Amino acid sequence: MLKTSKSGLIIWTLGLIYVSFASIAFGATSKPNIILVMTDDQGYGDIGAHGNTMIRTPNLDKLASESLRLTDFHVDPTCAPTRAALMTGRYSSRTGVWDTLGGRSLVARDETMMPKLLADAGYATGMFGKWHLGDNYPFRPEDKGFQHVVQHGGGGVGQTPDYWGNNYFDDTYWVNGTLTKFKGYVTDVWFDEALQFIEKNSKQPFFAYIATNAPHGPFFVDEKYSKPYADKGVVSPMAEFYGMIENIDENMGRLDAKLTELGLHENTVVIFMTDNGTAAGVSSEVTFI
């Protein structure tokens, strides 16, 4: 069984994650909470801990300093295949997923997914944000083992399968299949809903999957996050891209604070990862050490 560090924060390998899930499913006595955060189109160089001297990511830097870091970790080159592999523990093409469009993002109907295994093992399961493995029955997250779902449609906010008019601010998302209007910025909404789920289920084992659509384009973020970069000479859309990541970092700090408030650090595994390479690329402002 996996043990958390004193801080309760760990970045782990897919292989060991699934060893943990298997031990849970087959009756291990201790059931740690699991929080999996996956950002969209954030690359290796888009975090301060990896040597980026421009971006401000103090919470992710702290997480990295306290965690097991993976230096030979591989994902698929696009969104849906990585998510299919993550949710099934199988090579993405074996699940029927090898692209993001034309029906190639639909996991085969008979694939067993991680949330189903965890739900069967007594976990409360919640998913917040981007699914990108099917918008209709029987491919939705609620069809695959997630008991509580707050999501946008398709592969990104504002794309064709999403609710018409969504633009990252005060959008309408699906809550367990019902369209629901929200106030606030998209990434804040995902974390708000996830933190409520964690607090509601703090007395039982839970699995919270927070899959942000940020920092995938279009690069929309409040100016208070992008302007400091623009003022330093970072041009658009890089300033907005960095601002979106800074907002994610801020929300990671909120997550850490909630775990502290609820006394959950000692029995919670937190995994942070990204789905594929960077969206905005490496600019001249970035240096590596």
C-alpha positions in Angstrom: 0.0 0.0 0.0 1.2 3.5 -0.8 2.2 5.7 2.1 2.2 9.5 1.8 5.0 11.7 2.9 4.6 13.7 6.0 3.0 16.5 3.9 0.7 14.0 2.2 1.8 15.1 -1.3 3.2 12.7 -3.7 3.8 12.6 -7.5 3.8 9.0 -8.5 4.2 6.8 -11.5 1.3 5.3 -13.4 2.6 1.8 -12.7 2.7 2.4 -8.9 -0.6 4.2 -9.0 -2.2 1.1 -10.4 -0.4 -1.2 -7.9 -2.0 0.9 -5.3 -5.4 0.8 -6.9 -5.1 -3.0 -7.2 -4.3 -3.4 -3.6 -7.3 -1.3 -2.7 -9.6 -3.3 -4.9 -8.4 -6.6 -3.4 -9.1 -5.7 0.2 -6.1 -3.8 1.7 -7.1 -2.6 5.1 -6.0 1.1 4.7 -7.7 3.1 1.9 -5.9 6.3 1.2 -7.7 9.2 -0.4 -6.5 9.9 -3.9 -6.5 13.3 -5.7 -5.3 13.3 -9.3 -4.8 16.7 -10.9 -4.1 16.8 -14.6 -3.6 20.0 -16.6 -4.1 20.4 -20.3 -1.2 21.3 -22.6 1.2 22.3 -19.9 4.7 21.3 -20.8 7.8 20.3 -18.8 9.2 23.8 -18.9 6.0 25.5 -17.8 6.8 25.4 -14.1 9.3 27.2 -11.9 10.6 24.0 -10.4 11.9 22.9 -13.8 14.0 26.0 -14.3 11.5 28.5 -15.8 12.7 31.8 -14.4 9.7 33.8 -15.6 6.7 31.9 -14.5 5.5 32.1 -10.9 4.4 28.7 -9.5 5.2 28.7 -5.8 2.7 26.0 -4.8 3.7 23.6 -7.6 7.4 24.3 -6.7 6.6 23.4 -3.1 4.8 20.3 -4.2 7.8 19.3 -6.3 10.2 19.8 -3.4 8.2 17.6 -1.1 7.4 14.9 -3.6 8.7 12.0 -5.6 9.4 13.5 -9.0 9.5 11.4 -12.2 12.3 12.2 -14.6 11.5 9.5 -17.2 7.7 9.8 -17.4 5.9 9.5 -20.8 2.4 10.4 -22.0 0.7 10.3 -25.4 1.1 13.3 -27.7 -2.5 14.4 -27.5 -5.3 14.8 -25.0 -7.7 11.9 -25.3 -5.1 9.0 -25.7 -3.3 10.1 -22.5 -6.6 10.1 -20.6 -7.7 6.7 -22.0 -4.4 5.2 -20.8 -4.7 6.9 -17.5 -8.2 5.8 -16.8 -7.7 2.2 -18.0 -4.1 1.4 -17.2 -3.7 0.1 -20.7 -1.8 1.4 -23.8 -4.2 3.9 -25.4 -4.5 2.3 -28.8 -5.6 -0.9 -27.2 -8.6 1.0 -25.7 -9.6 2.2 -29.2 -8.3 5.8 -28.6 -5.6 7.2 -30.7 -6.8 10.7 -31.6 -9.0 13.6 -30.4 -11.7 13.7 -33.2 -13.6 11.6 -35.6 -14.8 9.2 -33.0 -11.2 8.2 -32.1 -11.5 9.6 -28.6 -14.1 7.0 -27.5 -12.8 4.3 -25.2 -14.1 0.8 -26.1 -17.3 0.1 -24.4 -16.1 -3.0 -22.6 -13.0 -1.3 -21.0 -13.0 -1.2 -17.2 -11.9 2.1 -15.9 -10.2 3.2 -12.7 -13.2 5.1 -11.2 -15.3 1.9 -11.5 -12.7 -0.1 -9.6 -12.5 2.5 -6.9 -16.2 2.9 -6.5 -16.6 -0.9 -6.2 -13.9 -0.8 -3.5 -16.0 1.7 -1.4 -14.6 5.0 -2.7 -16.6 8.2 -3.3 -15.6 9.1 -6.9 -15.8 12.6 -8.3 -14.6 14.1 -11.6 -14.2 17.8 -12.3 -13.3 19.5 -15.6 -12.2 17.8 -18.9 -13.2 14.2 -19.7 -12.7 14.1 -23.5 -13.5 10.4 -23.7 -17.1 10.7 -24.9 -20.0 13.0 -24.3 -22.9 10.5 -24.7 -24.0 7.2 -23.1 -22.2 4.9 -22.6 -19.0 6.9 -22.7 -19.7 9.6 -20.2 -17.7 9.8 -16.9 -20.9 9.0 -15.0 -21.2 5.8 -17.1 -17.6 4.8 -16.2 -17.7 4.9 -12.4 -17.7 8.5 -11.4 -20.6 9.1 -8.9 -20.4 12.9 -9.1 -19.4 14.8 -12.3 -18.9 18.4 -13.1 -17.7 18.8 -16.7 -17.5 20.7 -19.9 -18.2 19.1 -23.2 -15.8 17.8 -25.8 -12.1 18.5 -25.6 -12.2 22.1 -24.5 -14.5 24.9 -23.2 -16.1 26.6 -26.2 -15.6 23.7 -28.6 -18.6 22.4 -30.6 -19.8 19.7 -28.1 -19.6 22.3 -25.2 -22.5 24.5 -24.1 -23.0 27.3 -26.6 -21.5 30.6 -25.5 -19.0 29.3 -22.9 -15.9 31.4 -22.8 -14.2 30.5 -19.5 -16.1 33.0 -17.4 -19.6 32.4 -15.8 -20.1 29.4 -18.0 -22.7 26.6 -18.1 -21.4 23.1 -17.4 -23.0 19.6 -16.9 -23.5 18.5 -13.3 -24.4 14.8 -13.3 -25.9 15.3 -16.7 -27.9 18.5 -15.9 -26.9 21.8 -17.4 -26.0 24.2 -14.5 -24.9 27.9 -14.6 -21.8 28.8 -12.7 -20.2 32.1 -11.6 -16.5 32.6 -11.9 -13.4 31.6 -13.9 -13.4 28.0 -15.2 -10.4 26.7 -13.3 -11.7 28.2 -10.1 -15.0 26.4 -10.7 -13.4 23.0 -11.1 -11.4 23.4 -7.9 -14.4 24.9 -6.0 -16.5 21.9 -6.9 -13.7 19.5 -6.1 -13.1 21.1 -2.7 -16.8 20.8 -1.8 -16.7 17.1 -2.9 -13.6 16.5 -0.7 -15.1 18.1 2.3 -18.4 16.3 1.9 -16.6 12.9 1.7 -13.8 13.6 4.1 -15.0 10.8 6.5 -14.7 8.1 3.8 -12.1 7.2 1.2 -12.5 9.4 -1.9 -11.0 9.7 -5.4 -11.1 13.3 -6.8 -10.0 13.7 -10.5 -9.4 17.3 -11.3 -8.7 17.7 -15.0 -8.4 21.3 -15.9 -8.9 22.5 -19.5 -6.3 25.2 -18.8 -3.8 26.1 -20.0 -5.1 24.8 -23.3 -6.1 27.5 -25.8 -7.9 29.7 -26.3 -5.8 31.7 -23.8 -8.4 33.4 -21.7 -7.6 34.5 -18.1 -8.3 37.5 -15.9 -5.9 40.3 -16.6 -4.6 40.3 -13.0 -2.8 37.0 -13.9 -1.5 38.0 -17.4 -0.7 41.6 -16.9 2.4 41.1 -14.7 3.9 39.0 -17.4 3.0 41.5 -20.1 4.5 44.2 -18.1 7.8 42.3 -18.1 7.7 42.1 -21.9 6.2 38.6 -22.3 4.1 38.9 -25.5 0.6 37.5 -26.1 -0.4 34.7 -26.0 2.5 33.7 -23.7 1.5 36.2 -21.0 -2.0 34.7 -20.9 -0.7 31.2 -21.0 1.6 31.9 -18.0 -1.3 33.6 -16.3 -3.5 30.5 -16.7 -0.8 28.4 -15.1 -0.4 30.9 -12.3 -4.1 30.5 -11.6 -3.8 26.7 -11.6 -0.9 27.1 -9.1 -3.1 29.4 -6.9 -5.8 26.7 -6.9 -3.2 24.0 -6.0 -2.5 26.2 -2.9 -6.2 26.2 -2.1 -6.3 22.4 -2.4 -3.3 22.1 0.0 -5.0 24.5 2.5 -8.2 22.4 2.4 -6.4 19.2 3.1 -4.7 20.9 6.0 -8.0 22.3 7.3 -9.7 18.9 7.2 -6.7 17.0 8.6 -6.4 14.8 5.5 -2.7 15.1 4.6 -1.6 12.0 6.3 -3.9 9.7 4.4 -4.1 11.4 1.0 -2.1 10.8 -2.1 -1.9 13.8 -4.4 -0.7 13.2 -8.0 0.0 16.2 -10.3 0.7 15.6 -14.0 0.0 17.1 -17.4 -1.5 15.4 -20.4 1.0 16.2 -23.2 3.4 18.9 -24.3 3.2 22.6 -24.0 0.6 24.7 -25.9 2.4 28.0 -26.1 6.0 26.7 -26.5 9.2 27.8 -24.9 10.0 31.4 -25.3 13.3 33.4 -24.9 12.3 34.3 -21.4 12.7 30.6 -20.3 16.0 29.2 -19.0 16.7 25.8 -17.7 19.0 24.6 -15.0 
